[in-house]
Amino acid sequence: MSKPSSPAVPGNEDAVAMDPHAPIPAEPIDNPGLPAHEPRPTDIDPKAEKRAERQVATLFGISVVAAVLFCVAYFTFDIGEDPDTFMGIGASNFFLGLFLGLSLLGIGIGAIQWARKLMSDVEIVEYRHTAASTEEDREEAISALQQGLEDSGIARRPLIRNTLLGALAIFPVPLVVLLRDLGPLPGDVLEHTVWEEGMRVVNDISGTPIRPEEVQIGQLVNAEPAIFFERDAEGEPVMGAHDVLIAKTKAAVILVRMSPSEITPAPGRENWGVDGILCYSKICTHVGCPIALWEQQTHHLLCPCHQSTFDLADNGRVIFGPAARAVPQLPLAVDSEGYLIATQDFDEPVGPSYWERG
């Protein structure tokens, strides 16, 4: 049986503070010793109230302007090899940070000033309980929320309300703009690689072109498109190092050679190989791991990550594991100098399956 609560008597509050199991006073202390409440200037002076309202609205307006300037700075200042500078530092980073900070500060300081100067300034008493709230308590909570909404004055202060809504509405725009830095716009980037008609297949280490007679039956060669190693007239790489790294994630391939009699080409793929040499994507169709574990007797290619197994003599068909699609095949031919080339890009997307891929 629980102990009855002791009445609110002088000194009982000290016992509660020292012993958490002491009986709780039935009523709050009448006078805890707080100083008398003093009204704020905005509570007694209509001019001060209007001035505070304009200050808050101005802060929200600054937030709106700063968010817009953030977007302007993002598209105005150049970055990269020859960036714009300001006071010896990158202009883009400086102004993006400045305007994003001002946008956040405008909303934050405006909300603080609104609460300090214009919302109702009253002292409240909250009774605590250990059991679930009663229906009456819930109704009282809703009433308190409604009262707080009325005390905030948002309904009768349209200037503050509208500027706040404007600041909150425009603030996500810089975040959307920043998404552009996550990578290229999707478009059809998942559907294509850098392979194209006439592009040579080269060794992935040395970049040397490959002749059919250099590949032995049962051999696997890791290869890439020649564009990764090409240079312009001035000796500069045709593709930058960053672009090469991105392109490699889809364009890396393997060459394998087997007896032509052991190959079962799908309809339309009869001419995709050269004297038993076939070319397949190096990227597993399960989660995108690079694969090069080749079993030359069975013509099986094993992914080391989750053991998906593909039969390269049968169009890269999945014969085991979680992969749901055959590994894509790249059609080959030989150019006028006797080197292996691609006749086109892959005829299907390379890499893991995704929701839009049939």
Sequence and secondary structure as in RCSB ss.txt:
>XXXX:A:sequence
MSKPSSPAVPGNEDAVAMDPHAPIPAEPIDNPGLPAHEPRPTDIDPKAEKRAERQVATLFGISVVAAVLFCVAYF
TFDIGEDPDTFMGIGASNFFLGLFLGLSLLGIGIGAIQWARKLMSDVEIVEYRHTAASTEEDREEAISALQQGLE
DSGIARRPLIRNTLLGALAIFPVPLVVLLRDLGPLPGDVLEHTVWEEGMRVVNDISGTPIRPEEVQIGQLVNAEP
AIFFERDAEGEPVMGAHDVLIAKTKAAVILVRMSPSEITPAPGRENWGVDGILCYSKICTHVGCPIALWEQQTHH
LLCPCHQSTFDLADNGRVIFGPAARAVPQLPLAVDSEGYLIATQDFDEPVGPSYWERG
>XXXX:A:secstr
         TTHHHHHHH TTS   SS  S  S       HHHH HHHHHHHHHHHHHHHHHHHHHHHHHHHHHH
HS  SSS  EETTEEHHHHHHHHHHHHHHHHHHHHHHHHHHHTS          SS   HHHHHHHHHHHHHHHH
HHTTTT HHHHHHHHHHHHHTHHHHHHHGGGGSS  TTTTT  S  TT BEEETTT  B  GGGS TT EEEEEE
GGGT B TTS BSS HHHHHHHHHHH EEEEE  GGG    TT TTSSBTTEEEEESB TTT  B  EEETTTTE
EE TTT  EEEGGGTTEEEESS  S   EE EEE TTS EEESSS SS  SS  TT  
